[in-house]
Amino acid sequence: MNTSIEQKPFNRSVIVGILLAGAFVAILNQTLLITALPHIMRDFNVDANQAQWLTTSFMLTNGILIPITAFLIEKFTSRALLITAMSIFTAGTVVGAFAPNFPVLLTARIIQAAGAGIMMPLMQTVFLTIFPIEKRGQAMGMVGLVISFAPAIGPTLSGWAVEAFSWRSLFYIILPFAVIDLILASILMKNVTTLRKTQIDILSVILSTFGFGGLLYGFSSVGSYGWSSSTVLISLLVGVIALLLFITRQMKLKKPMLEFRVFTFGVFSLTTLLGTLVFALLIGTETILPLYTQNVRDVTAFDTGLMLLPGAVVMGFMSPIIGRIFDRVGGRGLAIAGFCIIFLTSLPFMQLTDHTSLAWIVVLYTVRLLGTAMIMMPVTTAGINALPRHLIPHGTAMNNTIRQVGGSIGTALLVSVMSNQAAHAGTTNVKHAALHGMNTAFIVAAVIALVGFLLSFTLKKPQRPAEQQPAR
């Protein structure tokens, strides 16, 4: 049964601007410290494994919190949630800027991630609520701009700021934007979502935390420890068992924390799989290419960030345009074309050498991200459009969660293939061995893209659920 709340008239453009700005600075932080890690290691006298936790903990906290957001969106108003999320994120940014030691800095990252983990599903749910179904592609295109552009410019911005100032400047740069967005949210944000009578199930939270957290940590650790590591195997085992128990419990609860029945809608299941495949390819490529440019071609981290920037710009610029195309033609043709582009750009990446033109790599990567933009938000929107309105919060939470896990699995798979093939390359030349591993990893990426391409042909335009009427 729905709980009525006061919904005052709202300015849709204002709400869109506040949410986009908040989500942008929150998601930007996911990759912002990558280039700064060596400087942080020197300042706090920590090794690479410890420093990597500044990035891993952010992703883990996101992965743990996102499944809970469906409950939060049904329990609390959109205004209260946005203000809370931005307040938590801003607090973490302040702590990070003045962190006296590494444990405090790590705590700051976890606090930031707690706010960011609420922001993304909240933004998607609000957009899907305030836009009529025939304009959702355009709305989700703007979400795609944030998802693609913010993480991509993180390393570039980080490289510039760290070289010009210090790693603390990364927090100083973000802080005023977070504070301004928090103030605007407090003044201008309106309640637009529908509340429902629901209460949190503590056991579900615990099982979700160990389930998704275990999987994310396990797959993320493969690159560092290998598949046979006890750390990886135990994490994955704990994750699988906890996740199975979590799913079983959700199916028995009258009001589950996360509704797995969204997968009874075939279009949602297929589009979630397609979105996961393309996100895994995106994160995997963004992991391997910097290893190629820096370890094989001796390009600096900052210049590597600049090489990846045109792709991010094109993806960000094209996402809203592709969203409008989706509103007219649907997601099937876009997904087919997108996966075709990713497959074709994988072929040259399978033949990298130590003298491949860097300009050619920039062009290939940019075109590849155009293909990614043609898939990511269109298939997400197509899947959400297949759901009744009351399942949208659960659909967005599920989609974001599966995408996080898929990104970790994709990175783990490609990095492990690369490492294994490099170790058995049959050459003592380290760079040539690395090249063999990278080329093999892109063969696997091409196969994944081909699977996505073939599956895209089965995507059909869903019937509009009766509950999904355009928002007034």
Buried (B, 14 or more C-beta within 10 A) or exposed (E): EEEEEEBEEBEBEBBBBBBBBBBBBBBBBBBBBBBBBEBBBEBBEBEEEBBBBBBBBBBBBBBBBBBBBBBBBBBBBBBEBBBBBBBBBBBBBBBBBEBEEBEEBBBBBBBBBBBBBBBBBBBBBBBBBBBEBEBBBBBBBBBBBBBBBBBBBBBBBBBBBBBEEBBBBBBBBBBEBBBEBBEBBBEBBBBBBBBBEBEEBEEBBEBBBBBBBBBBBBBBBBBBBBBEBEBBBEBBEBBBBBBEBBBEBBEEEEEBBBBBEBEEBBBBBBBBBBBBBBBBBBBBBBBBBBBBBBBBBEBEBBBBBBBBBBBBBBBBBBBBEBBEBBBEEBBBBBBBBBBBBBBBBBEBBBEBEEEBEBEEBBBBBBBBBBBBBBBBBBBBBBBBBBBEBBBBBBBBBBBBBBBBBBBBBBBBBBBBBBBBBBEEBEEEEEBBBBBBBBBBBBBBBBEBBBBBBEBBEEBBEBEEBEEBEEBE
